[in-house]
Amino acid sequence: MWPHEWDACSWDLQRLYYEGMVAEGLIEVGESPEALAAKDGMTGRTADTGAGVIDLAAMRDQFAAQR
């Protein structure tokens, strides 16, 4: 199941899936999503979105001055 599919499920359906995975021993109670992913060999990383690079206020002022 993809994350967007999981998010689309209602809370009670998510709970049903979760309890089933615990009963089958696929996950242990109390494990964080990060710990589960690391156990499966998946890792995450963060990326710089460049939010500090673009000054929208300055761009708006520049466009207003050119009018």
N, CA, C and O atoms as a DFTB+ gen file, in Angstrom:
268 C
 N C O
     1  1       0.854      -1.168       0.000
     2  2       0.000       0.000       0.000
     3  2       0.901       1.234       0.000
     4  3       1.848       1.318       0.782
     5  1       0.610       2.158      -0.854
     6  2       1.378       3.400      -0.946
     7  2       0.927       4.379       0.133
     8  3      -0.211       4.298       0.594
     9  1       1.799       5.308       0.547
    10  2       1.423       6.266       1.598
    11  2       0.146       7.042       1.286
    12  3      -0.664       7.276       2.184
    13  1      -0.049       7.446       0.028
    14  2      -1.265       8.199      -0.301
    15  2      -2.514       7.315      -0.178
    16  3      -3.600       7.808       0.129
    17  1      -2.355       6.011      -0.416
    18  2      -3.479       5.097      -0.245
    19  2      -3.792       4.922       1.241
    20  3      -4.956       4.865       1.638
    21  1      -2.740       4.838       2.054
    22  2      -2.916       4.716       3.507
    23  2      -3.627       5.953       4.047
    24  3      -4.552       5.845       4.851
    25  1      -3.187       7.129       3.600
    26  2      -3.785       8.373       4.062
    27  2      -5.252       8.494       3.652
    28  3      -6.041       9.140       4.342
    29  1      -5.615       7.879       2.539
    30  2      -6.998       7.934       2.064
    31  2      -7.915       7.006       2.858
    32  3      -9.136       7.161       2.812
    33  1      -7.342       6.042       3.588
    34  2      -8.156       5.116       4.383
    35  2      -8.704       5.826       5.617
    36  3      -8.073       6.727       6.169
    37  1      -9.880       5.402       6.031
    38  2     -10.450       5.942       7.261
    39  2      -9.650       5.429       8.460
    40  3      -8.915       4.447       8.359
    41  1      -9.807       6.107       9.585
    42  2      -9.050       5.748      10.782
    43  2      -9.326       4.311      11.195
    44  3      -8.405       3.585      11.569
    45  1     -10.592       3.891      11.129
    46  2     -10.910       2.528      11.568
    47  2     -10.296       1.479      10.643
    48  3      -9.910       0.406      11.108
    49  1     -10.198       1.764       9.352
    50  2      -9.557       0.826       8.432
    51  2      -8.043       0.780       8.666
    52  3      -7.435      -0.288       8.606
    53  1      -7.442       1.941       8.933
    54  2      -6.015       1.963       9.273
    55  2      -5.763       1.141      10.528
    56  3      -4.800       0.377      10.595
    57  1      -6.620       1.298      11.510
    58  2      -6.484       0.548      12.765
    59  2      -6.600      -0.959      12.515
    60  3      -5.863      -1.748      13.107
    61  1      -7.531      -1.356      11.634
    62  2      -7.711      -2.767      11.294
    63  2      -6.448      -3.331      10.642
    64  3      -5.986      -4.414      11.003
    65  1      -5.895      -2.590       9.682
    66  2      -4.644      -3.012       9.045
    67  2      -3.524      -3.114      10.083
    68  3      -2.772      -4.089      10.099
    69  1      -3.420      -2.114      10.936
    70  2      -2.366      -2.080      11.953
    71  2      -2.462      -3.291      12.881
    72  3      -1.465      -3.967      13.133
    73  1      -3.663      -3.559      13.384
    74  2      -3.841      -4.687      14.290
    75  2      -3.523      -6.014      13.594
    76  3      -2.976      -6.925      14.215
    77  1      -3.861      -6.120      12.321
    78  2      -3.546      -7.326      11.570
    79  2      -2.039      -7.517      11.405
    80  3      -1.532      -8.633      11.519
    81  1      -1.321      -6.413      11.132
    82  2       0.137      -6.505      10.990
    83  2       0.797      -6.871      12.311
    84  3       1.779      -7.614      12.330
    85  1       0.263      -6.354      13.419
    86  2       0.796      -6.702      14.739
    87  2       0.534      -8.185      15.014
    88  3       1.419      -8.893      15.494
    89  1      -0.681      -8.655      14.711
    90  2      -1.040     -10.055      14.964
    91  2      -0.178     -11.010      14.140
    92  3       0.151     -12.103      14.602
    93  1       0.186     -10.605      12.929
    94  2       1.013     -11.459      12.077
    95  2       2.501     -11.336      12.381
    96  3       3.320     -12.042      11.792
    97  1       2.849     -10.441      13.298
    98  2       4.244     -10.268      13.671
    99  2       5.052      -9.447      12.682
   100  3       6.282      -9.441      12.727
   101  1       4.354      -8.752      11.785
   102  2       5.056      -7.934      10.797
   103  2       5.646      -6.673      11.421
   104  3       6.670      -6.164      10.965
   105  1       4.991      -6.176      12.465
   106  2       5.513      -5.024      13.209
   107  2       5.336      -5.286      14.694
   108  3       4.502      -6.093      15.102
   109  1       6.124      -4.600      15.484
   110  2       6.012      -4.710      16.928
   111  2       5.384      -3.432      17.458
   112  3       5.662      -2.341      16.959
   113  1       4.551      -3.569      18.453
   114  2       3.893      -2.411      19.038
   115  2       4.943      -1.455      19.580
   116  3       5.882      -1.857      20.268
   117  1       4.766      -0.199      19.258
   118  2       5.675       0.825      19.754
   119  2       6.768       1.198      18.776
   120  3       7.513       2.143      19.034
   121  1       6.894       0.492      17.661
   122  2       7.910       0.835      16.680
   123  2       7.461       2.066      15.890
   124  3       6.314       2.157      15.451
   125  1       8.369       2.988      15.724
   126  2       8.063       4.188      14.950
   127  2       8.145       3.869      13.466
   128  3       8.798       2.898      13.081
   129  1       7.499       4.663      12.629
   130  2       7.605       4.437      11.181
   131  2       9.053       4.474      10.693
   132  3       9.426       3.727       9.788
   133  1       9.865       5.344      11.295
   134  2      11.270       5.434      10.906
   135  2      12.015       4.149      11.241
   136  3      12.837       3.674      10.457
   137  1      11.719       3.590      12.418
   138  2      12.375       2.348      12.825
   139  2      11.966       1.191      11.916
   140  3      12.786       0.341      11.567
   141  1      10.689       1.169      11.539
   142  2      10.216       0.120      10.641
   143  2      10.891       0.221       9.279
   144  3      11.288      -0.790       8.700
   145  1      11.020       1.430       8.775
   146  2      11.658       1.631       7.472
   147  2      13.134       1.238       7.532
   148  3      13.648       0.610       6.607
   149  1      13.811       1.605       8.611
   150  2      15.228       1.273       8.746
   151  2      15.417      -0.242       8.828
   152  3      16.394      -0.779       8.307
   153  1      14.487      -0.921       9.479
   154  2      14.562      -2.378       9.597
   155  2      14.454      -3.041       8.219
   156  3      15.054      -4.089       7.978
   157  1      13.698      -2.431       7.335
   158  2      13.541      -2.953       5.973
   159  2      14.628      -2.459       5.033
   160  3      14.608      -2.774       3.843
   161  1      15.585      -1.682       5.557
   162  2      16.685      -1.209       4.732
   163  2      16.419       0.101       4.021
   164  3      17.239       0.545       3.218
   165  1      15.288       0.729       4.301
   166  2      14.980       2.006       3.674
   167  2      15.547       3.142       4.520
   168  3      15.542       3.075       5.750
   169  1      16.018       4.149       3.872
   170  2      16.506       5.319       4.578
   171  2      15.853       6.557       3.993
   172  3      15.359       6.537       2.865
   173  1      15.853       7.606       4.746
   174  2      15.285       8.867       4.284
   175  2      16.347       9.939       4.269
   176  3      17.410       9.796       4.874
   177  1      16.051      10.991       3.584
   178  2      16.956      12.126       3.563
   179  2      16.143      13.388       3.411
   180  3      14.985      13.349       2.995
   181  1      16.741      14.487       3.742
   182  2      16.075      15.764       3.584
   183  2      16.751      16.529       2.461
   184  3      17.921      16.303       2.153
   185  1      16.014      17.419       1.865
   186  2      16.544      18.204       0.758
   187  2      16.282      19.680       1.017
   188  3      15.252      20.055       1.576
   189  1      17.215      20.493       0.609
   190  2      17.047      21.942       0.715
   191  2      16.118      22.383      -0.401
   192  3      16.414      22.179      -1.579
   193  1      14.996      22.987      -0.037
   194  2      14.016      23.412      -1.029
   195  2      14.328      24.775      -1.611
   196  3      13.657      25.223      -2.540
   197  1      15.335      25.436      -1.077
   198  2      15.708      26.745      -1.595
   199  2      14.814      27.860      -1.094
   200  3      14.810      28.949      -1.668
   201  1      14.059      27.615      -0.041
   202  2      13.129      28.621       0.457
   203  2      13.851      29.895       0.904
   204  3      13.285      30.985       0.831
   205  1      15.074      29.764       1.356
   206  2      15.808      30.950       1.801
   207  2      16.474      31.697       0.662
   208  3      17.051      32.760       0.888
   209  1      16.414      31.180      -0.548
   210  2      17.112      31.777      -1.680
   211  2      16.233      32.778      -2.409
   212  3      16.725      33.815      -2.854
   213  1      14.957      32.495      -2.541
   214  2      14.049      33.344      -3.314
   215  2      13.357      34.327      -2.380
   216  3      12.677      33.927      -1.435
   217  1      13.534      35.604      -2.650
   218  2      12.902      36.663      -1.860
   219  2      11.667      37.135      -2.621
   220  3      11.772      37.981      -3.509
   221  1      10.523      36.606      -2.287
   222  2       9.299      36.925      -3.002
   223  2       8.901      38.387      -2.841
   224  3       8.376      38.995      -3.773
   225  1       9.146      38.944      -1.681
   226  2       8.801      40.350      -1.457
   227  2       9.620      41.252      -2.385
   228  3       9.084      42.205      -2.951
   229  1      10.897      40.961      -2.543
   230  2      11.738      41.753      -3.438
   231  2      11.294      41.585      -4.884
   232  3      11.301      42.550      -5.648
   233  1      10.910      40.375      -5.268
   234  2      10.435      40.146      -6.630
   235  2       9.147      40.926      -6.895
   236  3       8.981      41.523      -7.959
   237  1       8.247      40.915      -5.924
   238  2       6.983      41.644      -6.063
   239  2       7.246      43.128      -6.208
   240  3       6.642      43.788      -7.054
   241  1       8.150      43.664      -5.382
   242  2       8.490      45.080      -5.443
   243  2       9.124      45.437      -6.788
   244  3       8.853      46.500      -7.346
   245  1       9.966      44.543      -7.301
   246  2      10.620      44.774      -8.589
   247  2       9.597      44.811      -9.711
   248  3       9.665      45.675     -10.586
   249  1       8.647      43.881      -9.696
   250  2       7.620      43.863     -10.725
   251  2       6.711      45.088     -10.629
   252  3       6.289      45.636     -11.648
   253  1       6.412      45.513      -9.405
   254  2       5.570      46.697      -9.220
   255  2       6.283      47.949      -9.729
   256  3       5.643      48.842     -10.284
   257  1       7.587      48.022      -9.546
   258  2       8.359      49.183     -10.001
   259  2       8.433      49.233     -11.528
   260  3       8.573      50.314     -12.101
   261  1       8.343      48.097     -12.183
   262  2       8.450      48.051     -13.639
   263  2       7.133      48.417     -14.331
   264  3       7.118      48.629     -15.543
   265  1       6.061      48.494     -13.603
   266  2       4.759      48.806     -14.209
   267  2       4.681      50.209     -14.673
   268  3       3.652      50.627     -15.205
